[in-house]
Amino acid sequence: DIQMTQSPSFLSASVGERVTLSCKASQNINKYLDWYQQKLGEAPKLLIYNTNNLHTGIPSRFSGSGSGTDYTLTISSLQPEDVATYFCLQRNSWPLTFGSGTKLEIK
Amino acid sequence: QVQLKESGPGLVQPSQTLSLTCTVSGFSLTSNSVHWVRQPPGKGLEWVGAIWSGGSTDYNSALKSRLSISRDTSKSQVFLKMNSLQTEDTAIYFCTRGGHTAFAYWGQGTLVTVSS
């Protein structure tokens, strides 16, 4: 199985700050990497699919990049409503595997 | 609009079988896959398995021996059955629609507690 390692596990940042979350795969996942946002008590919400495609309705402050084994989610200007846990998911091979998540809070 | 809704027993005794239903609307099961994902309370997400538009299935290898996913296309329902439940299977179980844009649509989730 492909292991997905997210870092950091916890991040505290200020409103307006640029935030970068990382996801590293144990092998090449060919850009089949998605990012999800999960707020407390809710289902995950798709933000980015296939590394850098912004899902419909997602604010443009969210962006994704990466290739091979290393991927990044960037929030260009952190907003209070971005407080959540962020998960990456690889869909390159079975079984699909999620990262363990980055919990993002406002400083 | 696309909707998915999970339903199930809530509480299951250890060693018993879990049966969950995902009822979908706004799309056809013969055109889209449906996946199950679970999340133990306060923990991360785990992909459980999927049923494809053609009816074939894929399962998480760690759960494969205990898991079965099936569907009734006439009722727009997908079923998950997992036997020999243990306390570690306590989780919120989500169903989600697969597609080239990944998991864009999710159900609200249903909490399953394994306890005597």
Boltz contact constraints between the chains, C-beta under 6 A:
constraints:
  - contact:
      token1: [A, 34]
      token2: [B, 102]
      max_distance: 6.0
  - contact:
      token1: [A, 43]
      token2: [B, 94]
      max_distance: 6.0
  - contact:
      token1: [A, 43]
      token2: [B, 106]
      max_distance: 6.0
  - contact:
      token1: [A, 43]
      token2: [B, 109]
      max_distance: 6.0
  - contact:
      token1: [A, 46]
      token2: [B, 102]
      max_distance: 6.0
  - contact:
      token1: [A, 46]
      token2: [B, 103]
      max_distance: 6.0
  - contact:
      token1: [A, 46]
      token2: [B, 104]
      max_distance: 6.0
  - contact:
      token1: [A, 49]
      token2: [B, 101]
      max_distance: 6.0
  - contact:
      token1: [A, 49]
      token2: [B, 102]
      max_distance: 6.0
  - contact:
      token1: [A, 87]
      token2: [B, 45]
      max_distance: 6.0
  - contact:
      token1: [A, 94]
      token2: [B, 58]
      max_distance: 6.0
  - contact:
      token1: [A, 95]
      token2: [B, 47]
      max_distance: 6.0
  - contact:
      token1: [A, 95]
      token2: [B, 60]
      max_distance: 6.0
  - contact:
      token1: [A, 95]
      token2: [B, 61]
      max_distance: 6.0
  - contact:
      token1: [A, 96]
      token2: [B, 47]
      max_distance: 6.0
  - contact:
      token1: [A, 98]
      token2: [B, 44]
      max_distance: 6.0
  - contact:
      token1: [A, 98]
      token2: [B, 45]
      max_distance: 6.0
  - contact:
      token1: [A, 100]
      token2: [B, 44]
      max_distance: 6.0
  - contact:
      token1: [A, 101]
      token2: [B, 44]
      max_distance: 6.0
